[in-house]
Amino acid sequence: MDLFGGRRRIDPDQADRIKSWARSAWSLPEETTVMVTELECREPGCPPIETVIAFLEGPGKTTQFKVHKTTDEVTQQDVQALALDGEHHHDDRSHDVSEKRETA
């Protein structure tokens, strides 16, 4: 039974690619969990679907980045752009690049 009906599914291979790109771009240690989630936004001016890349680095330490594209559209260049921009916003908890599904 699908209690959530109509929920989009992330291609596991694409999610793995995004995670790999993120690990490489940020030089993340193996103990850091990387999550890729696709979220629907219903607020005015918000893109209909965003991809969120989140790093769970320990208790209470989560950093997330948003790409205004579906996971299928996210490229390695998008992830690299987030990493470059994120270095300039080190204290921010959420970072945004141009253009959100779920897997852990």
C-alpha positions in Angstrom: 0.0 0.0 0.0 1.4 3.4 -1.0 0.2 5.8 1.8 1.9 8.8 0.1 0.6 8.2 -3.5 2.2 9.8 -6.4 5.6 10.3 -4.7 8.4 10.6 -7.2 11.2 8.0 -7.0 14.8 8.9 -7.2 17.0 6.9 -9.6 19.3 5.1 -7.1 22.2 5.3 -9.6 21.8 9.0 -10.0 21.6 9.5 -6.2 24.8 7.5 -5.9 26.5 9.7 -8.5 25.4 12.8 -6.7 26.7 11.5 -3.4 30.0 10.5 -5.0 30.4 14.0 -6.5 29.6 15.6 -3.2 32.1 13.4 -1.3 34.8 14.3 -3.8 33.9 18.0 -4.1 33.9 18.5 -0.3 36.6 15.9 0.5 34.2 14.3 3.0 35.4 11.6 5.4 33.7 8.2 5.2 31.9 8.6 8.5 29.9 11.6 7.1 26.5 10.5 5.8 25.5 12.1 2.6 21.8 12.2 1.8 20.1 13.2 -1.5 16.5 14.3 -1.2 14.1 15.7 -3.7 11.4 18.0 -2.3 8.4 19.7 -3.7 7.9 23.4 -3.0 4.5 25.1 -3.1 5.6 28.6 -2.1 5.3 31.4 -4.6 8.6 31.9 -6.6 9.9 28.6 -5.5 10.8 26.0 -8.1 8.4 23.1 -8.2 11.1 20.5 -7.4 14.5 21.0 -5.6 17.3 18.6 -4.9 18.8 18.8 -1.4 22.2 17.4 -0.7 22.7 17.1 3.1 25.8 16.1 5.1 25.2 14.5 8.5 28.5 15.0 10.3 27.5 14.1 13.8 24.9 14.8 16.5 23.3 18.2 15.7 25.6 18.9 12.8 23.8 18.9 9.5 24.7 21.0 6.5 22.4 21.2 3.4 22.7 22.5 -0.1 19.9 23.1 -2.6 19.9 22.8 -6.4 16.8 24.1 -8.2 16.5 21.0 -10.4 15.3 17.4 -10.2 17.9 14.8 -9.2 17.8 13.6 -12.8 18.9 17.0 -14.0 21.7 17.6 -11.4 25.2 17.5 -12.9 28.7 17.1 -11.5 29.2 20.8 -12.4 26.2 21.8 -10.2 27.7 19.9 -7.2 31.1 21.5 -7.8 29.5 25.0 -8.0 27.9 24.4 -4.6 31.2 23.3 -3.1 32.9 26.4 -4.4 30.1 28.8 -3.3 29.7 26.9 0.0 33.3 27.7 1.0 32.3 31.4 1.0 29.3 30.7 3.2 30.9 28.4 5.7 28.7 29.4 8.6 25.4 29.0 6.7 23.3 25.9 7.3 21.7 26.0 3.8 23.2 26.9 0.5 21.4 27.5 -2.8 22.5 27.1 -6.4 20.4 27.6 -9.6 17.7 25.3 -10.1 14.1 18.0 -4.4 13.3 13.0 -4.4 14.7 11.0 -1.5 17.3 8.4 -0.8 19.8 7.9 2.0 
